[in-house]
């Protein structure tokens, strides 16, 4: 009985070893598949260009405009002029105050897929000198990209500065709701500013309850609202038609 038991024991150990080997092999295969799935694909010219584009956008966010412009020029030399690079250059030059150069680049993009961005940029430049043209250009931008909160906010703000409060309200309210997922406060502050300019204290209090506005920020907005009301009162009334 003992030899037979020993043989059964050896057989059991052998089976266990085979099972263990099988488990290890399958685990290794699964690990190999996981690693293979996570290994990045071979770098391509397009992926390298995208890395540079992302770097340029990051520089713009960090206000490193001269560095961004240098990288844009490098990309143009390396891969030739492209619409995306034209847009980035236009945005960079606008930030640097090079309005004429920026306008020329934006106009080249008006019939491309970046038309909304081009009209937006043109509107921001025009807002310095020509309010009516700026509003029209910003409206063109919003028509082409209605879910862009920044474009909505800029249009609403331009309308508010022009005293077109009823038109400004839906633009700013839309921008606030679109920005709710990003946590941006620019449109919210402009909506509070509009309520202050129009004397709607009920709306001011409601917006204050819905958002975390500090007393200092509210004081600044009240001061800005007073300045806008004063400027509006001093503006000449439009001539009547006979």
Secondary structure, DSSP 8 states (H G I E B T S, - for coil): -HHHHHHHHHHHHHHHHHHHHHHHHHHHHHHHHHHHHHS-----HHHHHHHHHHHHHHHHHTT-HHHHHHHHHHHHHHH---HHHHHHHHHHHHHTT-HHHHHHHHHHTTTSTTHHHHHHHHHHHHTTT-HHHHHHHHHHHHHH-TT-HHHHHHHHHHHHHTT-HHHHHHHHHHHHHHHTTTT--HHHHHHHHHHHHTT-HHHHHHHHHHS---HHHHHHHHHHHHHHHHHHHHS-------
